[in-house]
Amino acid sequence: MSRFLGEIKQLGYVVEDIEAAMKYWTEVLGVGPFYYMERVPLKNYRYKGHAYEPHNSVALANSGNVQVELIQARGETPSMYRDFIANSRSGLQHVAYWTEHFERDLQLLLDRGWKVGMSGEVGERGRFVYFETEYHPGTVIELSEVAGPKGKVFRIIRESAENWDGTDPVRAFPDLSKL
């Protein structure tokens, strides 16, 4: 456990084929169900200080209290995900800490000298930042706000994994605007 941010809550894997990755995780590893979103509705996305409109697909499932995130960057929009793939990597790209006190925790890390490489928002009170520093080759740290609808979705995903029997392994992502 981090003395600064608590438990690691998510393992983020960048993959080249998200459908194949979901099939592997559900059929071989027995992790699921995955909640899949073909295009994440990002707002205020920035990469190295520049604004872009990326097309990323995401699938989320839980294994116990740890969330597994599968990410496929579609298109050529610059991002830390594209950098990861361009460096002949696939697999674990980030570990994430979740917070309901985003401003406070972000400032704590900035004060420690961490630099933001990528940031954005998913829904209301769903901000995130990825820091530039690699703590293992290719692996970076994400700080993710989970105070609003995004936090509710993460709870739904965790609860559905608790007694998952293998049926309906890929499900539609809940509508954040209706939570």
C-alpha positions in Angstrom: 0.0 0.0 0.0 1.3 3.5 -0.8 1.7 5.7 2.2 0.7 8.6 -0.1 -2.3 7.3 -1.9 -3.5 4.1 -0.4 -4.1 0.9 -2.3 -3.5 0.3 -6.0 -7.0 0.0 -7.3 -6.5 -0.6 -11.0 -4.1 -2.4 -13.4 -4.2 -0.9 -16.9 -3.2 -3.0 -19.9 -2.7 -1.5 -23.3 -3.6 -4.0 -25.9 -3.7 -4.1 -29.7 -6.9 -6.2 -29.9 -9.3 -5.5 -27.1 -11.8 -8.2 -28.2 -9.1 -10.8 -28.1 -7.9 -9.5 -24.7 -11.4 -9.7 -23.2 -11.7 -13.3 -24.5 -8.4 -14.3 -22.9 -9.2 -12.7 -19.6 -12.7 -14.2 -19.4 -12.0 -17.7 -20.9 -8.4 -18.4 -19.7 -8.1 -16.4 -16.5 -11.8 -16.5 -15.5 -11.9 -12.7 -14.8 -15.1 -10.9 -15.7 -17.6 -9.8 -16.7 -16.0 -7.0 -18.7 -17.9 -3.8 -19.2 -17.0 -2.5 -22.7 -17.1 1.0 -24.2 -16.1 1.2 -27.9 -15.4 5.0 -27.7 -14.7 6.6 -24.3 -16.3 10.0 -24.2 -13.3 12.1 -23.1 -13.4 15.8 -22.3 -10.5 18.2 -21.8 -8.0 15.5 -23.0 -4.5 16.7 -23.1 -1.2 15.0 -24.0 2.1 16.7 -23.3 0.2 20.0 -23.0 -1.7 19.8 -26.3 -5.4 19.2 -26.7 -6.6 16.2 -28.8 -9.7 14.2 -29.4 -8.7 10.6 -29.1 -10.6 7.4 -29.9 -9.9 4.8 -27.2 -11.8 1.7 -26.4 -11.9 0.5 -22.8 -13.1 -2.7 -21.1 -13.3 -2.9 -17.3 -13.6 -5.9 -14.9 -12.6 -6.7 -11.4 -10.5 -9.5 -9.9 -11.3 -9.1 -6.2 -10.8 -5.5 -5.2 -8.5 -4.8 -8.1 -9.9 -3.5 -11.4 -8.5 -4.7 -14.7 -8.6 -2.1 -17.5 -8.0 -3.1 -21.1 -7.3 -0.2 -23.4 -7.1 -0.1 -27.2 -6.0 3.2 -28.8 -7.7 3.5 -32.1 -6.3 5.8 -34.7 -3.1 7.8 -34.5 -4.0 10.5 -31.9 -0.9 11.1 -29.7 -1.2 9.5 -26.2 0.8 7.6 -23.6 -1.0 4.5 -24.9 0.3 5.1 -28.4 3.8 5.7 -27.1 3.6 2.4 -25.2 2.6 0.4 -28.3 5.2 2.3 -30.5 7.9 1.2 -28.1 7.0 -2.4 -28.9 5.2 -2.9 -25.7 1.9 -4.4 -24.8 0.7 -5.4 -21.4 0.7 -3.5 -18.1 1.0 0.2 -18.9 -0.2 1.8 -15.6 -1.3 1.3 -12.1 -4.0 3.6 -10.8 -4.8 5.1 -7.4 -8.4 6.3 -6.9 -9.4 9.3 -5.0 -12.4 11.3 -4.0 -10.1 14.2 -3.2 -8.5 14.8 -6.6 -7.2 18.3 -6.2 -5.6 17.6 -2.9 -3.9 14.3 -4.1 -2.8 15.8 -7.4 -1.2 18.7 -5.6 0.6 16.3 -3.2 2.2 14.5 -6.2 3.0 17.7 -8.1 4.7 19.0 -4.9 6.8 15.8 -4.9 8.0 16.7 -8.4 5.8 14.4 -10.5 4.9 15.7 -14.0 1.6 15.2 -15.8 2.0 13.6 -19.2 -1.7 13.0 -20.1 -5.0 14.1 -18.5 -8.7 14.4 -19.2 -12.2 13.8 -17.8 -14.7 11.0 -18.1 -18.1 12.3 -17.1 -18.8 14.5 -14.1 -16.1 14.3 -11.4 -14.2 11.8 -13.4 -10.8 13.5 -13.9 -7.6 11.6 -14.4 -3.9 12.2 -14.9 -1.1 10.0 -15.9 2.3 11.0 -14.7 5.4 10.9 -17.0 7.7 9.1 -14.7 8.1 5.3 -15.5 8.5 3.4 -12.3 9.0 0.1 -14.1 10.0 0.1 -17.8 6.8 1.3 -19.5 4.6 1.4 -16.4 3.3 4.8 -15.2 1.1 6.0 -12.4 -2.5 7.2 -12.9 -4.5 9.3 -10.4 -8.2 8.9 -11.0 -11.1 10.7 -9.5 -14.0 8.4 -8.6 -16.3 10.7 -6.7 -19.3 11.0 -9.1 -20.9 8.7 -11.6 -17.6 7.1 -12.5 -17.3 5.9 -8.9 -20.8 4.4 -9.1 -19.9 2.6 -12.3 -16.8 1.2 -10.7 -18.9 -0.1 -7.8 -21.3 -1.8 -10.3 -18.4 -3.5 -12.0 -16.8 -4.7 -8.8 -20.2 -6.0 -7.5 -21.0 -7.9 -10.7 -17.6 -9.7 -10.5 -18.2 -11.0 -7.0 -20.4 -13.9 -8.0 -19.9 -14.0 -11.7 -20.6 -17.4 -13.1 -19.0 -17.0 -16.5 -22.2 -16.0 -18.4 -22.6 -12.8 -20.3 -18.8 -12.1 -20.3 -18.9 -8.8 -22.1 -21.5 -6.2 -21.2 -22.4 -2.7 -22.3 -20.9 0.0 -20.2 -23.4 1.8 -18.0 -24.5 5.2 -19.2 -22.6 7.7 -16.9 -25.1 10.5 -17.7 -27.9 8.4 -16.1 -26.1 7.7 -12.8 
